[in-house]
Amino acid sequence: MWNEIVLKPGEQYTLEPNTLHWFQAGEEGAVVSEFSTMSTDEYDVFTDQEIKRIPEIE
């Protein structure tokens, strides 16, 4: 399923629990904040193998 939601500065969007999602900044960049009633890192699911939970030092 593909559903694009474009937010303007200051806008917010609420996702239902367990909804797969991703973010993409526009040409001017973006600051993204996540707020959750319960956030537990070990239960986060990343379907993109390029995402690393722990940054790698080069």
PQR file of N, CA, C, O and H, with PARSE charges and radii, in Angstrom:
ATOM      1  N   MET A   1       0.853  -1.177   0.000 -0.4000 1.5000
ATOM      2  CA  MET A   1       0.000   0.000   0.000 -0.0000 2.0000
ATOM      3  C   MET A   1       0.892   1.231   0.000  0.5500 1.7000
ATOM      4  O   MET A   1       1.930   1.238   0.661 -0.5500 1.4000
ATOM      5  N   TRP A   2       0.514   2.248  -0.713 -0.4000 1.5000
ATOM      6  CA  TRP A   2       1.273   3.490  -0.796 -0.0000 2.0000
ATOM      7  C   TRP A   2       0.305   4.632  -0.528  0.5500 1.7000
ATOM      8  O   TRP A   2      -0.717   4.767  -1.199 -0.5500 1.4000
ATOM      9  H   TRP A   2      -0.329   2.242  -1.250  0.4000 1.0000
ATOM     10  N   ASN A   3       0.639   5.447   0.457 -0.4000 1.5000
ATOM     11  CA  ASN A   3      -0.194   6.592   0.788 -0.0000 2.0000
ATOM     12  C   ASN A   3       0.733   7.724   1.194  0.5500 1.7000
ATOM     13  O   ASN A   3       1.327   7.677   2.271 -0.5500 1.4000
ATOM     14  H   ASN A   3       1.470   5.338   1.002  0.4000 1.0000
ATOM     15  N   GLU A   4       0.868   8.730   0.360 -0.4000 1.5000
ATOM     16  CA  GLU A   4       1.769   9.840   0.652 -0.0000 2.0000
ATOM     17  C   GLU A   4       1.013  10.957   1.355  0.5500 1.7000
ATOM     18  O   GLU A   4      -0.051  11.387   0.908 -0.5500 1.4000
ATOM     19  H   GLU A   4       0.386   8.769  -0.515  0.4000 1.0000
ATOM     20  N   ILE A   5       1.573  11.411   2.447 -0.4000 1.5000
ATOM     21  CA  ILE A   5       0.989  12.518   3.202 -0.0000 2.0000
ATOM     22  C   ILE A   5       2.041  13.610   3.268  0.5500 1.7000
ATOM     23  O   ILE A   5       3.120  13.400   3.823 -0.5500 1.4000
ATOM     24  H   ILE A   5       2.436  11.062   2.811  0.4000 1.0000
ATOM     25  N   VAL A   6       1.742  14.755   2.716 -0.4000 1.5000
ATOM     26  CA  VAL A   6       2.680  15.876   2.702 -0.0000 2.0000
ATOM     27  C   VAL A   6       2.285  16.836   3.814  0.5500 1.7000
ATOM     28  O   VAL A   6       1.159  17.332   3.853 -0.5500 1.4000
ATOM     29  H   VAL A   6       0.866  14.925   2.265  0.4000 1.0000
ATOM     30  N   LEU A   7       3.225  17.090   4.718 -0.4000 1.5000
ATOM     31  CA  LEU A   7       2.969  17.991   5.831 -0.0000 2.0000
ATOM     32  C   LEU A   7       3.684  19.313   5.607  0.5500 1.7000
ATOM     33  O   LEU A   7       4.813  19.352   5.117 -0.5500 1.4000
ATOM     34  H   LEU A   7       4.140  16.687   4.687  0.4000 1.0000
ATOM     35  N   LYS A   8       3.017  20.378   5.968 -0.4000 1.5000
ATOM     36  CA  LYS A   8       3.615  21.712   5.912 -0.0000 2.0000
ATOM     37  C   LYS A   8       4.254  22.013   7.272  0.5500 1.7000
ATOM     38  O   LYS A   8       3.926  21.358   8.261 -0.5500 1.4000
ATOM     39  H   LYS A   8       2.100  20.346   6.365  0.4000 1.0000
ATOM     40  N   PRO A   9       5.162  22.996   7.335 -0.5600 1.5000
ATOM     41  CA  PRO A   9       5.807  23.327   8.608  0.2800 2.0000
ATOM     42  C   PRO A   9       4.782  23.505   9.732  0.5500 1.7000
ATOM     43  O   PRO A   9       3.791  24.220   9.581 -0.5500 1.4000
ATOM     44  N   GLY A  10       5.040  22.842  10.852 -0.4000 1.5000
ATOM     45  CA  GLY A  10       4.165  22.952  12.014 -0.0000 2.0000
ATOM     46  C   GLY A  10       3.039  21.935  12.053  0.5500 1.7000
ATOM     47  O   GLY A  10       2.377  21.794  13.081 -0.5500 1.4000
ATOM     48  H   GLY A  10       5.844  22.261  10.975  0.4000 1.0000
ATOM     49  N   GLU A  11       2.806  21.218  10.952 -0.4000 1.5000
ATOM     50  CA  GLU A  11       1.725  20.232  10.938 -0.0000 2.0000
ATOM     51  C   GLU A  11       2.199  18.917  11.543  0.5500 1.7000
ATOM     52  O   GLU A  11       3.398  18.652  11.627 -0.5500 1.4000
ATOM     53  H   GLU A  11       3.344  21.332  10.117  0.4000 1.0000
ATOM     54  N   GLN A  12       1.245  18.106  11.960 -0.4000 1.5000
ATOM     55  CA  GLN A  12       1.558  16.798  12.514 -0.0000 2.0000
ATOM     56  C   GLN A  12       0.584  15.768  11.970  0.5500 1.7000
ATOM     57  O   GLN A  12      -0.479  16.106  11.449 -0.5500 1.4000
ATOM     58  H   GLN A  12       0.271  18.322  11.892  0.4000 1.0000
ATOM     59  N   TYR A  13       0.965  14.515  12.101 -0.4000 1.5000
ATOM     60  CA  TYR A  13       0.119  13.420  11.630 -0.0000 2.0000
ATOM     61  C   TYR A  13       0.220  12.274  12.626  0.5500 1.7000
ATOM     62  O   TYR A  13       1.312  11.966  13.105 -0.5500 1.4000
ATOM     63  H   TYR A  13       1.829  14.241  12.525  0.4000 1.0000
ATOM     64  N   THR A  14      -0.895  11.645  12.941 -0.4000 1.5000
ATOM     65  CA  THR A  14      -0.923  10.548  13.896 -0.0000 2.0000
ATOM     66  C   THR A  14      -1.147   9.234  13.154  0.5500 1.7000
ATOM     67  O   THR A  14      -2.075   9.105  12.355 -0.5500 1.4000
ATOM     68  H   THR A  14      -1.782  11.895  12.552  0.4000 1.0000
ATOM     69  N   LEU A  15      -0.277   8.259  13.433 -0.4000 1.5000
ATOM     70  CA  LEU A  15      -0.400   6.926  12.845 -0.0000 2.0000
ATOM     71  C   LEU A  15      -1.061   5.984  13.831  0.5500 1.7000
ATOM     72  O   LEU A  15      -0.912   6.127  15.045 -0.5500 1.4000
ATOM     73  H   LEU A  15       0.476   8.363  14.082  0.4000 1.0000
ATOM     74  N   GLU A  16      -1.793   5.021  13.296 -0.4000 1.5000
ATOM     75  CA  GLU A  16      -2.346   3.970  14.142 -0.0000 2.0000
ATOM     76  C   GLU A  16      -1.189   3.079  14.618  0.5500 1.7000
ATOM     77  O   GLU A  16      -0.189   2.956  13.912 -0.5500 1.4000
ATOM     78  H   GLU A  16      -1.914   4.905  12.310  0.4000 1.0000
ATOM     79  N   PRO A  17      -1.302   2.466  15.782 -0.5600 1.5000
ATOM     80  CA  PRO A  17      -0.236   1.572  16.250  0.2800 2.0000
ATOM     81  C   PRO A  17       0.054   0.477  15.230  0.5500 1.7000
ATOM     82  O   PRO A  17      -0.839   0.016  14.518 -0.5500 1.4000
ATOM     83  N   ASN A  18       1.326   0.069  15.174 -0.4000 1.5000
ATOM     84  CA  ASN A  18       1.803  -1.004  14.294 -0.0000 2.0000
ATOM     85  C   ASN A  18       1.662  -0.696  12.814  0.5500 1.7000
ATOM     86  O   ASN A  18       1.537  -1.611  12.000 -0.5500 1.4000
ATOM     87  H   ASN A  18       2.051   0.443  15.752  0.4000 1.0000
ATOM     88  N   THR A  19       1.682   0.582  12.454 -0.4000 1.5000
ATOM     89  CA  THR A  19       1.619   0.993  11.055 -0.0000 2.0000
ATOM     90  C   THR A  19       3.034   1.168  10.518  0.5500 1.7000
ATOM     91  O   THR A  19       3.797   1.979  11.044 -0.5500 1.4000
ATOM     92  H   THR A  19       1.784   1.325  13.115  0.4000 1.0000
ATOM     93  N   LEU A  20       3.396   0.414   9.474 -0.4000 1.5000
ATOM     94  CA  LEU A  20       4.690   0.612   8.849 -0.0000 2.0000
ATOM     95  C   LEU A  20       4.714   1.990   8.209  0.5500 1.7000
ATOM     96  O   LEU A  20       3.734   2.412   7.595 -0.5500 1.4000
ATOM     97  H   LEU A  20       2.776  -0.244   9.047  0.4000 1.0000
ATOM     98  N   HIS A  21       5.843   2.698   8.353 -0.4000 1.5000
ATOM     99  CA  HIS A  21       5.927   4.047   7.799 -0.0000 2.0000
ATOM    100  C   HIS A  21       7.382   4.427   7.580  0.5500 1.7000
ATOM    101  O   HIS A  21       8.293   3.780   8.098 -0.5500 1.4000
ATOM    102  H   HIS A  21       6.640   2.355   8.852  0.4000 1.0000
ATOM    103  N   TRP A  22       7.586   5.484   6.807 -0.4000 1.5000
ATOM    104  CA  TRP A  22       8.917   6.039   6.575 -0.0000 2.0000
ATOM    105  C   TRP A  22       8.758   7.527   6.321  0.5500 1.7000
ATOM    106  O   TRP A  22       7.656   8.015   6.072 -0.5500 1.4000
ATOM    107  H   TRP A  22       6.847   6.009   6.387  0.4000 1.0000
ATOM    108  N   PHE A  23       9.886   8.247   6.388 -0.4000 1.5000
ATOM    109  CA  PHE A  23       9.868   9.696   6.234 -0.0000 2.0000
ATOM    110  C   PHE A  23      10.815  10.095   5.113  0.5500 1.7000
ATOM    111  O   PHE A  23      11.818   9.427   4.861 -0.5500 1.4000
ATOM    112  H   PHE A  23      10.781   7.851   6.591  0.4000 1.0000
ATOM    113  N   GLN A  24      10.485  11.182   4.451 -0.4000 1.5000
ATOM    114  CA  GLN A  24      11.379  11.750   3.442 -0.0000 2.0000
ATOM    115  C   GLN A  24      11.264  13.264   3.524  0.5500 1.7000
ATOM    116  O   GLN A  24      10.167  13.818   3.457 -0.5500 1.4000
ATOM    117  H   GLN A  24       9.671  11.725   4.656  0.4000 1.0000
ATOM    118  N   ALA A  25      12.404  13.925   3.668 -0.4000 1.5000
ATOM    119  CA  ALA A  25      12.416  15.387   3.742 -0.0000 2.0000
ATOM    120  C   ALA A  25      12.264  15.989   2.357  0.5500 1.7000
ATOM    121  O   ALA A  25      12.585  15.360   1.348 -0.5500 1.4000
ATOM    122  H   ALA A  25      13.295  13.475   3.722  0.4000 1.0000
ATOM    123  N   GLY A  26      11.775  17.207   2.328 -0.4000 1.5000
ATOM    124  CA  GLY A  26      11.704  17.953   1.072 -0.0000 2.0000
ATOM    125  C   GLY A  26      13.035  18.633   0.790  0.5500 1.7000
ATOM    126  O   GLY A  26      14.030  18.369   1.465 -0.5500 1.4000
ATOM    127  H   GLY A  26      11.514  17.717   3.147  0.4000 1.0000
ATOM    128  N   GLU A  27      13.049  19.494  -0.190 -0.4000 1.5000
ATOM    129  CA  GLU A  27      14.283  20.164  -0.615 -0.0000 2.0000
ATOM    130  C   GLU A  27      14.929  20.986   0.501  0.5500 1.7000
ATOM    131  O   GLU A  27      16.151  21.125   0.538 -0.5500 1.4000
ATOM    132  H   GLU A  27      12.241  19.709  -0.738  0.4000 1.0000
ATOM    133  N   GLU A  28      14.124  21.526   1.405 -0.4000 1.5000
ATOM    134  CA  GLU A  28      14.656  22.355   2.497 -0.0000 2.0000
ATOM    135  C   GLU A  28      15.029  21.541   3.725  0.5500 1.7000
ATOM    136  O   GLU A  28      15.470  22.109   4.724 -0.5500 1.4000
ATOM    137  H   GLU A  28      13.131  21.413   1.375  0.4000 1.0000
ATOM    138  N   GLY A  29      14.864  20.220   3.676 -0.4000 1.5000
ATOM    139  CA  GLY A  29      15.160  19.379   4.828 -0.0000 2.0000
ATOM    140  C   GLY A  29      13.973  19.280   5.756  0.5500 1.7000
ATOM    141  O   GLY A  29      12.889  19.779   5.451 -0.5500 1.4000
ATOM    142  H   GLY A  29      14.506  19.758   2.864  0.4000 1.0000
ATOM    143  N   ALA A  30      14.179  18.631   6.894 -0.4000 1.5000
ATOM    144  CA  ALA A  30      13.085  18.449   7.846 -0.0000 2.0000
ATOM    145  C   ALA A  30      13.640  18.131   9.225  0.5500 1.7000
ATOM    146  O   ALA A  30      14.743  17.600   9.358 -0.5500 1.4000
ATOM    147  H   ALA A  30      15.059  18.225   7.141  0.4000 1.0000
ATOM    148  N   VAL A  31      12.870  18.459  10.239 -0.4000 1.5000
ATOM    149  CA  VAL A  31      13.131  18.021  11.602 -0.0000 2.0000
ATOM    150  C   VAL A  31      11.939  17.154  11.972  0.5500 1.7000
ATOM    151  O   VAL A  31      10.798  17.615  11.958 -0.5500 1.4000
ATOM    152  H   VAL A  31      11.974  18.890  10.131  0.4000 1.0000
ATOM    153  N   VAL A  32      12.209  15.891  12.303 -0.4000 1.5000
ATOM    154  CA  VAL A  32      11.128  14.953  12.596 -0.0000 2.0000
ATOM    155  C   VAL A  32      11.222  14.549  14.058  0.5500 1.7000
ATOM    156  O   VAL A  32      12.284  14.139  14.526 -0.5500 1.4000
ATOM    157  H   VAL A  32      13.136  15.516  12.314  0.4000 1.0000
ATOM    158  N   SER A  33      10.114  14.663  14.778 -0.4000 1.5000
ATOM    159  CA  SER A  33      10.047  14.219  16.163 -0.0000 2.0000
ATOM    160  C   SER A  33       8.981  13.151  16.272  0.5500 1.7000
ATOM    161  O   SER A  33       7.927  13.241  15.642 -0.5500 1.4000
ATOM    162  H   SER A  33       9.251  14.996  14.398  0.4000 1.0000
ATOM    163  N   GLU A  34       9.261  12.139  17.073 -0.4000 1.5000
ATOM    164  CA  GLU A  34       8.300  11.066  17.278 -0.0000 2.0000
ATOM    165  C   GLU A  34       7.864  11.089  18.733  0.5500 1.7000
ATOM    166  O   GLU A  34       8.686  11.194  19.643 -0.5500 1.4000
ATOM    167  H   GLU A  34      10.117  12.065  17.584  0.4000 1.0000
ATOM    168  N   PHE A  35       6.586  10.991  18.932 -0.4000 1.5000
ATOM    169  CA  PHE A  35       6.030  10.927  20.278 -0.0000 2.0000
ATOM    170  C   PHE A  35       5.199   9.658  20.366  0.5500 1.7000
ATOM    171  O   PHE A  35       4.411   9.368  19.467 -0.5500 1.4000
ATOM    172  H   PHE A  35       5.918  10.906  18.193  0.4000 1.0000
ATOM    173  N   SER A  36       5.366   8.918  21.420 -0.4000 1.5000
ATOM    174  CA  SER A  36       4.681   7.645  21.553 -0.0000 2.0000
ATOM    175  C   SER A  36       4.232   7.464  22.998  0.5500 1.7000
ATOM    176  O   SER A  36       4.894   7.919  23.930 -0.5500 1.4000
ATOM    177  H   SER A  36       6.006   9.154  22.151  0.4000 1.0000
ATOM    178  N   THR A  37       3.108   6.796  23.165 -0.4000 1.5000
ATOM    179  CA  THR A  37       2.654   6.513  24.521 -0.0000 2.0000
ATOM    180  C   THR A  37       3.548   5.462  25.168  0.5500 1.7000
ATOM    181  O   THR A  37       3.694   5.420  26.389 -0.5500 1.4000
ATOM    182  H   THR A  37       2.570   6.426  22.408  0.4000 1.0000
ATOM    183  N   MET A  38       4.155   4.597  24.314 -0.4000 1.5000
ATOM    184  CA  MET A  38       5.069   3.575  24.816 -0.0000 2.0000
ATOM    185  C   MET A  38       6.088   3.286  23.723  0.5500 1.7000
ATOM    186  O   MET A  38       5.727   2.852  22.629 -0.5500 1.4000
ATOM    187  H   MET A  38       4.037   4.631  23.322  0.4000 1.0000
ATOM    188  N   SER A  39       7.337   3.521  24.014 -0.4000 1.5000
ATOM    189  CA  SER A  39       8.395   3.270  23.043 -0.0000 2.0000
ATOM    190  C   SER A  39       9.446   2.375  23.677  0.5500 1.7000
ATOM    191  O   SER A  39      10.061   2.732  24.683 -0.5500 1.4000
ATOM    192  H   SER A  39       7.631   3.874  24.903  0.4000 1.0000
ATOM    193  N   THR A  40       9.643   1.216  23.080 -0.4000 1.5000
ATOM    194  CA  THR A  40      10.623   0.262  23.574 -0.0000 2.0000
ATOM    195  C   THR A  40      11.516  -0.121  22.406  0.5500 1.7000
ATOM    196  O   THR A  40      11.073  -0.801  21.480 -0.5500 1.4000
ATOM    197  H   THR A  40       9.144   0.927  22.263  0.4000 1.0000
ATOM    198  N   ASP A  41      12.769   0.310  22.443 -0.4000 1.5000
ATOM    199  CA  ASP A  41      13.675   0.111  21.311 -0.0000 2.0000
ATOM    200  C   ASP A  41      13.751  -1.322  20.826  0.5500 1.7000
ATOM    201  O   ASP A  41      13.794  -1.553  19.617 -0.5500 1.4000
ATOM    202  H   ASP A  41      13.129   0.863  23.195  0.4000 1.0000
ATOM    203  N   GLU A  42      13.768  -2.288  21.726 -0.4000 1.5000
ATOM    204  CA  GLU A  42      13.934  -3.666  21.286 -0.0000 2.0000
ATOM    205  C   GLU A  42      12.755  -4.196  20.481  0.5500 1.7000
ATOM    206  O   GLU A  42      12.870  -5.239  19.837 -0.5500 1.4000
ATOM    207  H   GLU A  42      13.733  -2.099  22.708  0.4000 1.0000
ATOM    208  N   TYR A  43      11.621  -3.493  20.505 -0.4000 1.5000
ATOM    209  CA  TYR A  43      10.462  -3.925  19.735 -0.0000 2.0000
ATOM    210  C   TYR A  43      10.264  -3.123  18.453  0.5500 1.7000
ATOM    211  O   TYR A  43       9.324  -3.384  17.703 -0.5500 1.4000
ATOM    212  H   TYR A  43      11.528  -2.646  21.028  0.4000 1.0000
ATOM    213  N   ASP A  44      11.135  -2.151  18.191 -0.4000 1.5000
ATOM    214  CA  ASP A  44      11.056  -1.417  16.925 -0.0000 2.0000
ATOM    215  C   ASP A  44      11.373  -2.364  15.778  0.5500 1.7000
ATOM    216  O   ASP A  44      12.266  -3.204  15.887 -0.5500 1.4000
ATOM    217  H   ASP A  44      11.899  -1.938  18.801  0.4000 1.0000
ATOM    218  N   VAL A  45      10.650  -2.227  14.691 -0.4000 1.5000
ATOM    219  CA  VAL A  45      10.862  -3.079  13.520 -0.0000 2.0000
ATOM    220  C   VAL A  45      11.334  -2.208  12.375  0.5500 1.7000
ATOM    221  O   VAL A  45      10.657  -1.253  11.994 -0.5500 1.4000
ATOM    222  H   VAL A  45       9.925  -1.544  14.602  0.4000 1.0000
ATOM    223  N   PHE A  46      12.509  -2.537  11.817 -0.4000 1.5000
ATOM    224  CA  PHE A  46      13.029  -1.827  10.659 -0.0000 2.0000
ATOM    225  C   PHE A  46      13.030  -2.785   9.477  0.5500 1.7000
ATOM    226  O   PHE A  46      13.769  -3.770   9.483 -0.5500 1.4000
ATOM    227  H   PHE A  46      13.059  -3.312  12.127  0.4000 1.0000
ATOM    228  N   THR A  47      12.222  -2.516   8.474 -0.4000 1.5000
ATOM    229  CA  THR A  47      12.179  -3.382   7.293 -0.0000 2.0000
ATOM    230  C   THR A  47      13.292  -3.034   6.311  0.5500 1.7000
ATOM    231  O   THR A  47      13.581  -3.820   5.409 -0.5500 1.4000
ATOM    232  H   THR A  47      11.622  -1.717   8.469  0.4000 1.0000
ATOM    233  N   ASP A  48      13.919  -1.874   6.469 -0.4000 1.5000
ATOM    234  CA  ASP A  48      15.041  -1.461   5.627 -0.0000 2.0000
ATOM    235  C   ASP A  48      16.333  -1.925   6.302  0.5500 1.7000
ATOM    236  O   ASP A  48      16.675  -1.453   7.386 -0.5500 1.4000
ATOM    237  H   ASP A  48      13.685  -1.236   7.201  0.4000 1.0000
ATOM    238  N   GLN A  49      17.043  -2.845   5.661 -0.4000 1.5000
ATOM    239  CA  GLN A  49      18.268  -3.404   6.233 -0.0000 2.0000
ATOM    240  C   GLN A  49      19.383  -2.369   6.370  0.5500 1.7000
ATOM    241  O   GLN A  49      20.349  -2.605   7.096 -0.5500 1.4000
ATOM    242  H   GLN A  49      16.766  -3.228   4.781  0.4000 1.0000
ATOM    243  N   GLU A  50      19.271  -1.225   5.686 -0.4000 1.5000
ATOM    244  CA  GLU A  50      20.282  -0.175   5.763 -0.0000 2.0000
ATOM    245  C   GLU A  50      20.202   0.615   7.078  0.5500 1.7000
ATOM    246  O   GLU A  50      21.149   1.313   7.440 -0.5500 1.4000
ATOM    247  H   GLU A  50      18.487  -1.033   5.096  0.4000 1.0000
ATOM    248  N   ILE A  51      19.087   0.507   7.782 -0.4000 1.5000
ATOM    249  CA  ILE A  51      18.919   1.231   9.043 -0.0000 2.0000
ATOM    250  C   ILE A  51      19.633   0.461  10.138  0.5500 1.7000
ATOM    251  O   ILE A  51      19.399  -0.732  10.328 -0.5500 1.4000
ATOM    252  H   ILE A  51      18.317  -0.059   7.488  0.4000 1.0000
ATOM    253  N   LYS A  52      20.497   1.147  10.849 -0.4000 1.5000
ATOM    254  CA  LYS A  52      21.257   0.551  11.944 -0.0000 2.0000
ATOM    255  C   LYS A  52      20.799   1.170  13.261  0.5500 1.7000
ATOM    256  O   LYS A  52      20.734   2.393  13.383 -0.5500 1.4000
ATOM    257  H   LYS A  52      20.687   2.117  10.694  0.4000 1.0000
ATOM    258  N   ARG A  53      20.488   0.348  14.229 -0.4000 1.5000
ATOM    259  CA  ARG A  53      20.077   0.849  15.540 -0.0000 2.0000
ATOM    260  C   ARG A  53      21.246   1.553  16.215  0.5500 1.7000
ATOM    261  O   ARG A  53      21.064   2.600  16.838 -0.5500 1.4000
ATOM    262  H   ARG A  53      20.541  -0.645  14.130  0.4000 1.0000
ATOM    263  N   ILE A  54      22.454   0.985  16.096 -0.4000 1.5000
ATOM    264  CA  ILE A  54      23.642   1.561  16.718 -0.0000 2.0000
ATOM    265  C   ILE A  54      24.523   2.119  15.614  0.5500 1.7000
ATOM    266  O   ILE A  54      24.892   1.377  14.704 -0.5500 1.4000
ATOM    267  H   ILE A  54      22.602   0.135  15.591  0.4000 1.0000
ATOM    268  N   PRO A  55      24.876   3.400  15.659 -0.5600 1.5000
ATOM    269  CA  PRO A  55      25.725   3.976  14.608  0.2800 2.0000
ATOM    270  C   PRO A  55      27.073   3.275  14.544  0.5500 1.7000
ATOM    271  O   PRO A  55      27.623   2.861  15.564 -0.5500 1.4000
ATOM    272  N   GLU A  56      27.599   3.150  13.329 -0.4000 1.5000
ATOM    273  CA  GLU A  56      28.908   2.550  13.147 -0.0000 2.0000
ATOM    274  C   GLU A  56      29.942   3.660  13.070  0.5500 1.7000
ATOM    275  O   GLU A  56      29.706   4.686  12.431 -0.5500 1.4000
ATOM    276  H   GLU A  56      27.153   3.487  12.499  0.4000 1.0000
ATOM    277  N   ILE A  57      31.094   3.462  13.721 -0.4000 1.5000
ATOM    278  CA  ILE A  57      32.176   4.448  13.693 -0.0000 2.0000
ATOM    279  C   ILE A  57      33.111   4.096  12.555  0.5500 1.7000
ATOM    280  O   ILE A  57      33.590   2.965  12.462 -0.5500 1.4000
ATOM    281  H   ILE A  57      31.285   2.628  14.240  0.4000 1.0000
ATOM    282  N   GLU A  58      33.371   5.058  11.694 -0.4000 1.5000
ATOM    283  CA  GLU A  58      34.265   4.821  10.564 -0.0000 2.0000
ATOM    284  C   GLU A  58      35.680   5.241  10.902  0.5500 1.7000
ATOM    285  O   GLU A  58      36.577   5.115  10.068 -0.5500 1.4000
ATOM    286  H   GLU A  58      32.983   5.977  11.769  0.4000 1.0000
TER
END
